[in-house]
Amino acid sequence: MSANRWLATGNYFTTYREEQRIFFTHIDRLLFAAFLTALFAWPLFIEASSKYMLIFDNILVAVIAVLGLNLVTGFGGLISVGHAAFVGVGAYTVACLAQIIGDQHVLITHAWPLMIVAGGLTGAVFGLIVGLPALRLRHLYLLMATLSFQMIFQWVVGFMDFFNQGQFIYVGRVYWFTGEVGRSVHYNFWYYALLTTVVVLGFGVRNLLRTRYGRSLVAVRDNDRAADAMGMHPGFTKVSAFGLAGFFAGVAGAMQAYLNRGAGFETFTLHESIQYLAMTIVGGLGSLPGTFFGPAAIKMLDLQMENLAEWAGHLLPSSLDLATGLRPLSFGLVIVLFLMFEPRGIANWWRILRSYVKLWPFRY
Amino acid sequence: MKTKKISIGIIVSVVVLMLAMPVSAVAEEYMIGLSLAITGPTSDAGNPYAKGVEDYFRYANDMKLLGKDTIKYEIRDDKYETAITKRNFEEYLDMGMVFYLNYSTGSTLALKRDFEEVKMPTLPASYHAGNIEDSDYVFLPIASYSAQAIGLAEYLVANHDGKTPRVAMYVHPSAFGRGPVEDVKAAVKAGLDMEIVEVVEHGKDLDVTGMLQRWKSKNVQYVISHTVQSPVATLLKGASRMDLVAKSFGEKGKITFMGAHYTGGNDLIALAGKAAENFYWTTSFITTSEDSYAADTQMALAERYGRDDKTANSHNYAAGIIVAEVATEVIQRAKAKGEEINKKTLYQELLAMNGMNAFYSGTAVGPVTYSKDDHQGVDTLQLYSVQNGEFRAVGKPFIPEYTDKIK
């Protein structure tokens, strides 16, 4: 690599340390800083409606959840189809505590960052427990184990009085330095809270992948026996990957509970789990940028298909109910098309674009 | 000088006149939002419901029921997903909504705090009693599911011949389904002479032979269902195949099947066919299979806006009409008093909708009444039974007694 990191045009790494950098060039760092500044600043200049702020917030919640799923499935190669249940564990940690101590209790309203961490930790505990079968199971068998956790979660929440039989459990409004976060600023406040969390956790994952554990995770994904032979610990790596994924999901769930001002059963169904998996695949399995692209793409696709289905619902005969099928059809089609034509997901488009810009005006 | 004085006088007069001109001379639009499942789960009910709302608001605008003013109605599909309902609700608020129509139990419970915070009068399509608990702004259009289940129980007790009737409850596996069970149990505890032998939360089974055999062995005589049509159709078809369906109410050795609002209607007959014969169903709506002015009005509205027969005859279409009627009525009443139309005045009009001010909807069997303590619109129920493939009224409209006794 060029000694001058402003003028670098190619990869000339001479040490492993150079290769492990988060930003290869200063331009990269500058652009990323500008992008982050824009993400934080735009609500100050552009007034978005509550509807759109809610959409952005939901995308960010999904990004946090997918960060975890990508860690376990993308980087660790361990299939998990119960991710929404882990998100639910985080949400219900906050909601159930609110139910026990009162949703206006100071712990819920003022110590909310603590509650979010608690949601994450509970998710991590469940992740570790569900991850235990990963010591013995692989591929489809592991899929079934995680699926069973999803089913158990749905049953427990849907039937137990403690969880209000799946009915909504309320969580109070939070307080900030300026006082109670009221309705008028609720979605903007959570946009900033979520964005900050995404940045912190995003850097966390990026750094984790640079550590011995991160390299072990990828090695175990590629060949766990070879990794074992190289002195790594596949069992620990797999189980802790589930624990980490559970933590991220728990944080996402707790924040979702605060955003929605409570938790209800239907937000954490198998359908949601499949959506998270789809976000991971469409974004790019085993790619950090893909973790951001996937949720954004799927959520926006969903939004557009909602509009199309609604429009069609008014026109098509109700007896046929064809409009109902449009959303799942588009969803399935996108997954299939990505698997067929772009298995590396949107992240690969990003890689190609970056490469093009980096090399321009030369073609290679 | 004199001319100048006259000119100033004219200008001042014109300005004064313009300022004094009544605000009502300018046509206004009142925004009402509806979020419901036009597609996705339960869209079989949501689709005609949406059409009922749409048609009545179109009618109100076309017939100039609000004079020059019009209702701007926004109907959005939420696919039975609370997250989308929340998004729609927020969008409607930004659009200046003055009255809100919601749909599912889940979303009504999830948004209840929002309704309270923004003080938005809301009428859901879910008649779950929990919707109005600790809520000032949610109003049920008709009697709650609990009241309906209790109404069915009261009817069967009153018309049962013999010892204490043995009853099974067949309910939806959700809070929506379980809610009325506790209330029926409370009614039994309060003195309603019947025995609840078993409560079954149904799954998605296509065969219910085992369950029916069990009920038969336990001498179950009546089944009160509280769910949606398809599991009831499965139940009725199974019972019909096993020759268990009572041919007359309370027939000995057989089972009389009964159900609350969303279990019945023409969709049930379409699903169950002949097996639906003698199914007893209660709701607060007038069905189009009975000759009545209300049925004619409903059919005329459907015809006016080109709706197909299925929609026109659906009780969900009638359910959509009633909420639109109530919304239009409160606007009319507020306008008649010269009040500004906003969520506050419409809420006040809803609270005053009782006594002499009760509202008689075209589609319900009783008046819509609300007050600070009464958030249930039409308290009256009508029992129907399927006779020769059509729902026919059984007896007169009634108000269940035990709903008050168990409070």
Interface residues (C-beta under 8 A of the other chain):
Chain A: S49 S50 K51 L54 I55 N58 G158 N164 Q165 G166 Q167 F168 Y170 R183 Y187 N260 R261 G262 G264 F265 E266 T267 E306 A309 E310 A312 G313 H314 P317 S318 S319 D321 A323 T324 L326 R327
Chain B: I38 T39 G40 S43 D44 N47 P48 K51 R76 D77 K79 E81 T82 A83 I84 K86 R87 N88 E90 E91 L93 D94 G106 L109 A110 K112 R113 D114 E117 V118 G130 P173 S174 A175 R178 D308 K310 T311
